[in-house]
Amino acid sequence: MRWREIGETTCSVARTLSVIGDRWTLLILREAFLRTRRFDDFHAHLGLTRHVLTARLNTLVDEGVFEKVRYQDRPPRFEYRLTEKGLDLYPIVIGLTRWGDRWMAGEDGAPVELVHRECGHTMLPELGCPECGGPVNARNVEARPGPALRALLTNDDGARMRRAAPRDDKEKTR
Amino acid sequence: MRWREIGETTCSVARTLSVIGDRWTLLILREAFLRTRRFDDFHAHLGLTRHVLTARLNTLVDEGVFEKVRYQDRPPRFEYRLTEKGLDLYPIVIGLTRWGDRWMAGEDGAPVELVHRECGHTMLPELGCPECGGPVNARNVEARPGPALRALLTNDDGARMRRAAPRDDKEKTR
């Protein structure tokens, strides 16, 4: 399989990566969540080439992650604002931050601290279950085929299931 | 800045991406969380070349994300098991899943459903504050320089701060 086909697989991880899987894109998003909005600021903070930055920003506008808004008329100047779809990428950027803080920080500690405005505490967010409020981690979640995979299973005898669903050894544990 | 220098910046997002920022790596991790452990299974499920898969698995072993464990002696056979450091990548993979389910799924719905074993509900995990239990999102978190950036600020007058810290417009909101 070529990478450019990856967004067509029946897998939400692959579909997400087809939009934001580029490494510079994730750093552009980090900047956006730190309130950077203008081309020259992204360019100065990230140090990537203007060519690559232009390409990545255009893709994110096309995908509905950024809205390109004119903030000055003469000369025309634009800024890139996160849409609702873009703001909803926050848990991914936080996930990357949290893991880096925990496993890659070294003796100097975390580069950035996150403060929860609701309670004022410095914290590292954790995953929780919206149904019961309990913690969610790799050991207490089970992945099952959802509607899209069940439809595929019915349609073509599960041939494509093998690419994107829980394995046999997982099935046996049920 | 070249990509290979990215792990050296004072930013937890960049440090994490220096380990897992490759797109195939994130799909390898998705497979691992679906209980895939063996080279031939990763190869069959992902459809990438054996050469690329070998390189990515070796990197993940070197970084302490996978442990390579012999499961058969004659002939010798190995499997790749997530370490604690690897299991702690779960929130990132879940973040990618959740966003794909919400924004990229189309009419067929989600490919995979997640069931919280503690309560039995199908759910999409949300970020919460471990201090107060309230929801965490892009709008109710403030990023402040942490210990590592404060040390840099003291040492070199903030020159490197510009690359990885909240922007001026952010500072003004305090």
Interface residues (C-beta under 8 A of the other chain):
Chain A: M1 W3 I6 G7 T10 C11 S12 V13 A14 R15 T16 L17 V19 G21 D22 R23 W24 L26 L27 R30 F33 L34 R35 T36 D41 A44 H45 L46 G47 L48 L82 K85 L87 D88 L89 Y90 P91 I92 V93 I94 G95 L96 T97 R98 W99 G100 D101 R102 W103 M104 A105 G106 D108 G109 A110 P111 V112 E113 L114 V115 H116 R117 E118 C119 H121 M123 L124 P125 E126 L127 G128 C129 P130 E131 C132 G133 G134 V136 N137 A138 R139 N140 V141 E142 A143 R144 P145 G146 P147 A148 L149 A151 R162 R163 A164 A165 P166 R167 D169 K170
Chain B: M1 W3 I6 G7 T10 C11 S12 V13 A14 R15 T16 L17 V19 G21 D22 R23 W24 L26 L27 R30 F33 L34 R35 T36 D41 A44 H45 L46 G47 L48 L82 K85 L87 D88 L89 Y90 P91 I92 V93 I94 G95 L96 T97 R98 W99 G100 D101 R102 W103 M104 A105 G106 D108 G109 A110 P111 V112 E113 L114 V115 H116 R117 E118 C119 H121 T122 M123 L124 P125 E126 L127 G128 C129 P130 E131 C132 G133 G134 V136 N137 A138 R139 N140 V141 E142 A143 R144 P145 G146 P147 A148 L149 A151 R162 R163 A164 A165 P166 R167 D169 K170
